[in-house]
Amino acid sequence: MTTIPHELPSDSLSARLARDPGLVSETARQFAEFVARNRLPRAEAFQLRLALSEVLNNLVEHAPAGKKAGAIEVHCRIDAGHLFLAVRDNGPAMEALPAGEFPESLSDRGRGWPIIHSWADEVRYRRDLGHNVLEMKRTTTAVPVDATR
């Protein structure tokens, strides 16, 4: 999977947020505006917005007490028929990328990672200089803003 470069083009989204549940919905709203500008089909936009919200909610909800003040970074771009999304934080390392299997039907919890895996073509986790980096890639029919100029 291709990683998102640090130098992002003008038709990309880059956000930095505190571990605050209210900021998750604001970041999801910014993401929705970004994909709308890039003409992402509504179903794809909904799925990816929900996947991003699940990632961010997990980072806010499961942050250890000493890491609640750490920032979360979100970077997104659309290029050559793919949407690339990367989320970076300073929380403790994950042992492995959680499974993408849905829990028992009566369970109230445990659907976030299966949603993330289901609605991205590729999901990858790595540790980079003391930070967690989750990368997602999705094939899309979106038309990047720069392509319409």
Secondary structure in CASP SS format (residue, H / E / C, confidence):
PFRMAT SS
TARGET T0000
AUTHOR 0000-0000-0000
METHOD secondary structure of the structure
MODEL  1
M C 1.00
T C 1.00
T C 1.00
I C 1.00
P C 1.00
H C 1.00
E C 1.00
L C 1.00
P C 1.00
S C 1.00
D C 1.00
S C 1.00
L E 1.00
S E 1.00
A E 1.00
R E 1.00
L E 1.00
A C 1.00
R C 1.00
D C 1.00
P H 1.00
G H 1.00
L H 1.00
V H 1.00
S H 1.00
E H 1.00
T H 1.00
A H 1.00
R H 1.00
Q H 1.00
F H 1.00
A H 1.00
E H 1.00
F H 1.00
V H 1.00
A H 1.00
R H 1.00
N C 1.00
R C 1.00
L C 1.00
P C 1.00
R H 1.00
A H 1.00
E H 1.00
A H 1.00
F H 1.00
Q H 1.00
L H 1.00
R H 1.00
L H 1.00
A H 1.00
L H 1.00
S H 1.00
E H 1.00
V H 1.00
L H 1.00
N H 1.00
N H 1.00
L H 1.00
V H 1.00
E H 1.00
H C 1.00
A C 1.00
P C 1.00
A H 1.00
G H 1.00
K H 1.00
K C 1.00
A C 1.00
G C 1.00
A C 1.00
I E 1.00
E E 1.00
V E 1.00
H E 1.00
C E 1.00
R E 1.00
I E 1.00
D E 1.00
A C 1.00
G C 1.00
H E 1.00
L E 1.00
F E 1.00
L E 1.00
A E 1.00
V E 1.00
R E 1.00
D E 1.00
N C 1.00
G C 1.00
P C 1.00
A C 1.00
M C 1.00
E C 1.00
A C 1.00
L C 1.00
P C 1.00
A C 1.00
G C 1.00
E C 1.00
F C 1.00
P C 1.00
E C 1.00
S C 1.00
L C 1.00
S C 1.00
D C 1.00
R C 1.00
G C 1.00
R C 1.00
G H 1.00
W H 1.00
P H 1.00
I H 1.00
I H 1.00
H H 1.00
S H 1.00
W C 1.00
A C 1.00
D C 1.00
E E 1.00
V E 1.00
R E 1.00
Y E 1.00
R E 1.00
R E 1.00
D E 1.00
L C 1.00
G C 1.00
H E 1.00
N E 1.00
V E 1.00
L E 1.00
E E 1.00
M E 1.00
K E 1.00
R E 1.00
T E 1.00
T C 1.00
T C 1.00
A C 1.00
V C 1.00
P C 1.00
V H 1.00
D H 1.00
A H 1.00
T H 1.00
R C 1.00
END
